[in-house]
Amino acid sequence: MATDQHATAADQHATAADRDAEGVPVRRLTVLYDAGCGLCRTLGGWLARQPQLVPLDLVPAGSDAARELFPDLDHTSTLDEITVVGDGGQVYRDTAAWIVVLWALREHRPLAHRLSTPSGQRLARGAVLAAARLRESRWGGGWGGGAYERGDGWRYDPYDGWAYACDGGSCATG
């Protein structure tokens, strides 16, 4: 699989260390995910339970472990978009990262091949954008199990449940 156009040549060079990363076979992938995001943790758990053709290592993005494994990678950007690093130095970001992760899974490799076509990439891009919107709107980009607020005045707190924000102490909820 080719690296995503969003991965810069510097990122690729930094992790490939003078190797032609695109010509090296992928035998293991490291998925850098946002451990502070409930959606990301859920998807990580799902990935860990799937039968894998290529082993996936799940590492929290921006963590000490990630920085130790990939010292030359831009770790700030890994918190903004999914980043997957192949054992041969390949760097996949955004849509290409999702496709390569599916490619690593036994039951989803055929789907990954379909998504790697030009029309499939457009479909995959739409799915990635939808997930990003869900993450931002529902979990505020880093929901870690705390409260979240909807735009209509309702607020959910896992300890207190749903509550409506009232202006000036009077609520017109009925």
C-alpha positions in Angstrom: 0.0 0.0 0.0 1.3 3.5 -0.8 1.8 6.1 1.9 -0.8 8.9 2.1 -0.1 12.2 0.4 -0.4 13.9 3.8 2.7 12.2 5.1 5.6 14.5 4.3 8.8 13.3 2.8 10.5 14.4 6.0 8.2 12.2 8.1 8.8 9.2 5.9 12.6 9.8 5.9 12.7 10.3 9.6 11.1 6.9 10.3 12.6 5.0 7.4 16.2 6.0 8.2 17.7 5.9 4.7 15.5 3.0 3.5 13.1 3.1 0.6 10.0 2.7 2.9 7.6 2.1 0.0 9.6 -0.9 -1.3 9.8 -2.6 2.1 7.2 -5.2 2.9 4.9 -4.5 5.9 5.1 -7.2 8.6 3.8 -5.2 11.6 1.9 -1.9 12.0 1.8 0.5 15.0 -1.5 2.4 15.3 -1.1 5.7 17.1 -4.5 6.6 18.6 -5.8 9.3 20.9 -6.2 7.6 24.3 -8.1 10.6 25.6 -10.9 10.0 23.1 -13.7 7.5 24.0 -14.4 6.8 20.3 -10.7 6.2 19.6 -10.4 3.8 22.6 -13.5 1.9 21.5 -12.2 1.5 18.0 -8.8 0.4 19.4 -10.5 -2.3 21.5 -12.4 -3.4 18.4 -9.1 -3.6 16.4 -7.4 -5.6 19.1 -10.2 -8.2 19.0 -10.1 -8.7 15.2 -8.2 -11.6 13.6 -5.1 -10.0 12.1 -3.0 -10.9 9.1 -0.5 -8.3 10.0 0.0 -7.7 13.7 -1.2 -4.3 15.0 0.4 -2.6 18.0 -1.9 0.0 19.6 0.1 2.9 21.2 -1.4 6.1 22.6 -0.4 9.0 20.4 1.8 11.6 21.9 2.8 9.2 24.8 6.3 8.5 26.0 6.1 5.1 24.4 5.2 6.7 21.0 8.0 9.2 21.3 10.5 6.5 22.2 9.4 4.3 19.2 9.3 7.2 16.7 11.5 10.0 18.0 11.5 11.9 14.7 7.8 11.8 14.0 5.6 14.9 14.5 3.7 13.7 17.6 1.5 16.8 17.8 -0.1 15.9 14.4 -0.7 12.3 15.6 -3.2 13.6 18.1 -5.1 15.4 15.3 -5.3 12.5 12.8 -4.8 8.8 13.0 -1.3 7.8 12.1 -0.1 4.3 11.4 3.6 3.4 11.1 4.8 0.3 9.4 7.8 -1.7 10.7 9.7 -0.7 7.5 9.3 3.0 8.2 6.1 3.6 6.2 3.9 6.4 7.5 0.2 6.4 6.8 -2.1 9.2 7.8 -5.8 10.0 7.6 -7.7 8.0 5.0 -4.6 5.9 4.0 -4.1 5.0 7.7 -7.7 3.6 8.0 -7.3 1.7 4.8 -4.0 0.1 5.8 -5.5 -0.9 9.2 -8.4 -2.6 7.4 -5.8 -4.3 5.1 -4.1 -5.8 8.2 -7.4 -7.5 9.3 -8.3 -10.9 8.0 -12.0 -10.2 7.5 -11.6 -6.7 6.2 -8.7 -7.0 3.7 -11.0 -7.4 0.7 -12.8 -4.1 1.8 -9.4 -2.4 2.1 -8.5 -3.4 -1.5 -11.8 -1.9 -2.7 -11.2 1.3 -0.7 -7.7 1.7 -2.2 -9.2 2.4 -5.6 -9.9 6.1 -6.6 -13.6 5.8 -6.0 -13.1 3.7 -2.9 -10.7 6.3 -1.5 -13.5 9.0 -1.9 -15.9 6.7 0.1 -13.2 6.0 2.7 -12.5 9.8 3.0 -16.2 10.4 3.6 -16.2 7.8 6.4 -13.1 9.3 8.0 -14.6 12.8 7.9 -17.9 11.5 9.4 -16.0 9.8 12.3 -14.0 13.1 12.8 -17.2 15.1 12.9 -18.7 12.6 15.4 -15.6 12.8 17.5 -15.6 16.6 17.5 -19.3 17.1 18.1 -20.1 14.4 20.5 -16.8 14.1 22.4 -15.3 17.5 21.9 -12.2 16.1 20.2 -11.0 14.4 23.3 -13.9 13.0 25.3 -12.5 11.0 28.2 -15.7 10.0 29.9 -16.7 13.4 31.3 -19.8 15.5 30.6 -20.7 16.6 27.1 -23.1 19.4 26.1 -25.4 19.4 23.1 -26.2 22.6 21.2 -29.9 22.6 22.4 -29.1 23.2 26.1 -29.0 19.6 27.2 -26.0 18.3 29.0 -25.0 14.7 29.8 -22.8 13.8 32.8 -22.1 10.1 33.4 -22.6 10.6 37.1 -25.6 12.8 37.2 -27.3 11.9 33.9 -29.1 14.4 31.6 -29.8 18.0 32.7 -31.1 21.0 30.9 -29.3 24.3 31.3 -31.8 27.0 32.4 -31.3 30.8 31.8 -31.9 32.9 34.9 -33.3 30.1 37.0 -36.5 29.5 35.0 -36.9 26.7 32.6 -39.4 26.5 29.8 -39.0 22.7 29.3 -42.7 21.8 29.1 
